[in-house]
Amino acid sequence: MLSVKYRGSFLSHSGVTWKVEILKEGYAGSVIELNFPADCPLEFHWSETSKIEPVQPSSATLKVISDTDREFVGLYTVAVGEVRMDVYRNNALYWSGNIDT
């Protein structure tokens, strides 16, 4: 079962509240607060597709501030599908995807 391991939020220049949750399979600890840089902490990349395609591929790049060396090593040394990131825009789910190592 996926459980929230990391959570953080920030306000965009246009006043939109963004919340990010990173969920990890089998995690049972307390939620760790994420800190973001002031400049462009989250960026989405949308692939060009035809209007009749059922799915539009996308990816997201998240920048976080690490308080210690190798703080997030557990996010890039995992099996595919073990970690997921959900992004909320003004409390509505906007984007969700697995972290690809």
VOTIBA-129068 format. One record per residue: residue number from 1; x, y, z of N, C-alpha, C, CB in turn; residue in one letter; chain. Coordinates in pm, whole numbers, always signed. Glycine has a CB too. Layout:
N
num/n_px/n_py/n_pz/ca_px/ca_py/ca_pz/c_px/c_py/c_pz/cb_px/cb_py/cb_pz/residu/chaine
NUM/X/Y/Z/X/Y/Z/X/Y/Z/X/Y/Z/A/A
...
END
This chain:
101
num/n_px/n_py/n_pz/ca_px/ca_py/ca_pz/c_px/c_py/c_pz/cb_px/cb_py/cb_pz/residu/chaine
1/+83/-118/+0/+0/+0/+0/+88/+125/+0/-95/-1/+122/M/A
2/+53/+221/-83/+128/+347/-89/+85/+439/+24/+107/+416/-225/L/A
3/+183/+499/+91/+158/+596/+198/+242/+720/+173/+188/+536/+338/S/A
4/+192/+835/+216/+263/+961/+196/+391/+962/+280/+174/+1082/+233/V/A
5/+504/+983/+214/+631/+994/+283/+677/+1139/+289/+737/+908/+215/K/A
6/+658/+1212/+178/+698/+1353/+170/+578/+1437/+129/+815/+1373/+70/Y/A
7/+571/+1558/+183/+463/+1650/+147/+514/+1793/+157/+339/+1629/+238/R/A
8/+471/+1877/+65/+507/+2017/+71/+416/+2098/-19/+652/+2037/+30/G/A
9/+415/+2228/+1/+333/+2314/-83/+404/+2447/-105/+194/+2338/-19/S/A
10/+362/+2514/-210/+417/+2646/-242/+311/+2724/-318/+549/+2634/-324/F/A
11/+327/+2854/-321/+237/+2945/-390/+305/+2994/-517/+197/+3065/-299/L/A
12/+236/+2984/-632/+294/+3030/-758/+284/+3182/-767/+224/+2965/-878/S/A
13/+350/+3237/-868/+347/+3382/-889/+206/+3433/-913/+436/+3420/-1006/H/A
14/+121/+3348/-971/-16/+3390/-1001/-114/+3361/-887/-64/+3322/-1128/S/A
15/-62/+3319/-771/-146/+3297/-654/-207/+3158/-645/-254/+3396/-652/G/A
16/-161/+3065/-726/-212/+2928/-723/-136/+2850/-616/-197/+2859/-862/V/A
17/-210/+2777/-532/-147/+2692/-432/-121/+2554/-492/-236/+2681/-304/T/A
18/+4/+2512/-489/+44/+2379/-537/+86/+2295/-418/+161/+2390/-641/W/A
19/+34/+2172/-411/+73/+2078/-306/+128/+1953/-373/-49/+2044/-212/K/A
20/+239/+1906/-321/+305/+1787/-375/+311/+1681/-267/+448/+1821/-429/V/A
21/+270/+1559/-302/+283/+1446/-211/+360/+1336/-283/+143/+1394/-164/E/A
22/+459/+1282/-214/+535/+1169/-268/+501/+1049/-181/+691/+1198/-271/I/A
23/+445/+948/-245/+399/+828/-175/+494/+713/-203/+256/+791/-218/L/A
24/+519/+633/-100/+612/+520/-113/+545/+393/-65/+742/+546/-33/K/A
25/+567/+287/-138/+512/+156/-105/+565/+109/+30/+545/+54/-214/E/A
26/+474/+72/+121/+511/+16/+250/+566/+114/+352/+610/-88/+228/G/A
27/+561/+243/+326/+614/+342/+421/+519/+356/+539/+636/+479/+353/Y/A
28/+574/+352/+661/+491/+360/+781/+537/+470/+877/+491/+227/+852/A/A
29/+631/+553/+837/+681/+659/+924/+597/+785/+917/+824/+691/+888/G/A
30/+648/+889/+980/+578/+1017/+977/+609/+1090/+846/+618/+1104/+1099/S/A
31/+522/+1182/+809/+537/+1257/+685/+650/+1360/+700/+404/+1328/+646/V/A
32/+738/+1364/+602/+853/+1455/+602/+817/+1575/+514/+983/+1383/+551/I/A
33/+838/+1696/+567/+805/+1819/+496/+909/+1849/+388/+795/+1937/+594/E/A
34/+862/+1879/+267/+949/+1918/+157/+967/+2070/+156/+891/+1869/+22/L/A
35/+1086/+2115/+124/+1115/+2257/+106/+1155/+2278/-39/+1227/+2306/+205/N/A
36/+1104/+2385/-98/+1125/+2410/-240/+1205/+2538/-260/+991/+2419/-313/F/A
37/+1284/+2544/-369/+1351/+2669/-403/+1247/+2771/-449/+1460/+2646/-513/P/A
38/+1279/+2897/-438/+1183/+3002/-475/+1158/+3008/-624/+1232/+3137/-427/A/A
39/+1256/+2971/-703/+1244/+2984/-848/+1210/+2850/-913/+1373/+3040/-907/D/A
40/+1093/+2838/-970/+1050/+2724/-1052/+1068/+2587/-985/+1126/+2725/-1181/C/A
41/+999/+2561/-875/+1016/+2432/-808/+953/+2314/-882/+958/+2440/-671/P/A
42/+856/+2342/-969/+785/+2233/-1037/+761/+2270/-1182/+650/+2203/-967/L/A
43/+793/+2178/-1271/+777/+2203/-1413/+718/+2079/-1479/+913/+2241/-1479/E/A
44/+615/+2099/-1561/+551/+1990/-1633/+595/+1992/-1778/+397/+1999/-1624/F/A
45/+605/+1872/-1836/+645/+1857/-1975/+537/+1771/-2043/+788/+1792/-1989/H/A
46/+469/+1827/-2142/+361/+1758/-2211/+409/+1723/-2352/+232/+1844/-2216/W/A
47/+396/+1597/-2389/+434/+1553/-2523/+326/+1593/-2624/+457/+1400/-2526/S/A
48/+368/+1620/-2745/+273/+1651/-2852/+209/+1521/-2902/+344/+1726/-2969/E/A
49/+77/+1519/-2907/+4/+1403/-2957/-112/+1448/-3044/-48/+1316/-2840/T/A
50/-163/+1356/-3119/-280/+1381/-3203/-404/+1400/-3117/-300/+1266/-3304/S/A
51/-503/+1472/-3168/-627/+1494/-3093/-702/+1364/-3065/-717/+1589/-3168/K/A
52/-678/+1261/-3146/-752/+1136/-3126/-679/+1035/-3038/-781/+1074/-3260/I/A
53/-561/+1068/-2992/-488/+980/-2901/-560/+977/-2766/-340/+1026/-2884/E/A
54/-576/+858/-2703/-648/+850/-2576/-569/+903/-2456/-687/+708/-2550/P/A
55/-438/+906/-2467/-355/+949/-2354/-250/+1046/-2405/-288/+827/-2284/V/A
56/-228/+1152/-2329/-121/+1247/-2362/-8/+1226/-2262/-173/+1395/-2359/Q/A
57/+105/+1171/-2307/+217/+1147/-2215/+269/+1278/-2155/+330/+1074/-2287/P/A
58/+313/+1268/-2031/+369/+1386/-1965/+471/+1342/-1861/+257/+1469/-1898/S/A
59/+547/+1439/-1815/+641/+1414/-1706/+649/+1542/-1624/+783/+1372/-1760/S/A
60/+704/+1529/-1506/+718/+1645/-1418/+859/+1644/-1359/+611/+1643/-1305/A/A
61/+913/+1764/-1342/+1042/+1781/-1276/+1019/+1859/-1149/+1145/+1852/-1370/T/A
62/+1056/+1802/-1036/+1038/+1865/-907/+1175/+1897/-849/+957/+1774/-810/L/A
63/+1194/+2021/-806/+1318/+2062/-740/+1289/+2081/-592/+1376/+2193/-804/K/A
64/+1369/+2016/-508/+1353/+2028/-364/+1487/+2067/-302/+1300/+1896/-302/V/A
65/+1479/+2125/-184/+1600/+2162/-110/+1632/+2049/-13/+1581/+2298/-34/I/A
66/+1752/+1998/-22/+1798/+1891/+65/+1873/+1949/+184/+1887/+1791/-13/S/A
67/+1831/+1915/+304/+1897/+1964/+425/+2025/+1888/+457/+1802/+1956/+542/D/A
68/+2034/+1764/+410/+2153/+1682/+435/+2196/+1612/+308/+2125/+1579/+547/T/A
69/+2319/+1569/+304/+2372/+1495/+191/+2298/+1363/+176/+2523/+1472/+207/D/A
70/+2256/+1332/+54/+2188/+1206/+21/+2053/+1190/+92/+2278/+1090/+56/R/A
71/+1990/+1299/+124/+1861/+1293/+195/+1753/+1219/+115/+1812/+1434/+226/E/A
72/+1756/+1231/-17/+1652/+1173/-99/+1700/+1051/-178/+1599/+1276/-194/F/A
73/+1805/+986/-132/+1859/+870/-203/+1753/+760/-216/+1983/+815/-130/V/A
74/+1661/+751/-123/+1556/+651/-127/+1454/+673/-237/+1486/+646/+2/G/A
75/+1460/+786/-307/+1367/+812/-416/+1421/+770/-552/+1332/+959/-419/L/A
76/+1552/+758/-562/+1605/+719/-693/+1676/+585/-691/+1699/+824/-742/Y/A
77/+1657/+509/-586/+1710/+373/-580/+1596/+276/-549/+1822/+362/-473/T/A
78/+1485/+289/-621/+1366/+208/-595/+1324/+134/-720/+1251/+297/-544/V/A
79/+1241/+33/-701/+1185/-40/-814/+1077/+45/-881/+1127/-177/-769/A/A
80/+1057/+24/-1009/+955/+97/-1084/+818/+71/-1021/+956/+56/-1235/V/A
81/+741/+176/-1000/+608/+165/-941/+604/+170/-790/+546/+40/-986/G/A
82/+719/+176/-725/+725/+177/-579/+702/+316/-521/+858/+124/-531/E/A
83/+726/+420/-600/+711/+559/-553/+628/+636/-654/+850/+627/-532/V/A
84/+530/+711/-604/+443/+792/-690/+439/+935/-639/+300/+731/-696/R/A
85/+422/+1030/-731/+408/+1169/-694/+271/+1218/-739/+521/+1255/-755/M/A
86/+197/+1280/-647/+69/+1342/-678/+85/+1492/-661/-46/+1286/-587/D/A
87/+32/+1569/-757/+40/+1714/-753/-102/+1769/-752/+122/+1770/-873/V/A
88/-130/+1856/-657/-262/+1918/-644/-250/+2067/-675/-319/+1896/-501/Y/A
89/-344/+2116/-755/-352/+2258/-789/-479/+2311/-723/-354/+2281/-947/R/A
90/-462/+2401/-626/-575/+2452/-548/-661/+2337/-494/-661/+2546/-634/N/A
91/-596/+2237/-434/-657/+2121/-369/-728/+2024/-462/-753/+2168/-268/N/A
92/-712/+2035/-592/-768/+1939/-686/-652/+1865/-753/-859/+2010/-792/A/A
93/-663/+1732/-761/-557/+1654/-823/-534/+1703/-966/-591/+1503/-822/L/A
94/-411/+1741/-996/-375/+1797/-1126/-289/+1701/-1207/-302/+1930/-1108/Y/A
95/-198/+1630/-1139/-104/+1542/-1208/-66/+1429/-1112/+22/+1621/-1256/W/A
96/-49/+1310/-1165/-4/+1196/-1086/+82/+1106/-1173/-124/+1117/-1027/S/A
97/+192/+1058/-1118/+278/+969/-1195/+379/+899/-1108/+348/+1047/-1304/G/A
98/+430/+788/-1160/+533/+712/-1089/+668/+778/-1108/+537/+567/-1139/N/A
99/+751/+768/-1007/+888/+819/-1018/+969/+714/-1092/+950/+851/-877/I/A
100/+1027/+755/-1203/+1105/+668/-1289/+1252/+682/-1254/+1080/+700/-1438/D/A
101/+1312/+573/-1212/+1453/+578/-1175/+1539/+565/-1297/+1487/+468/-1075/T/A
END
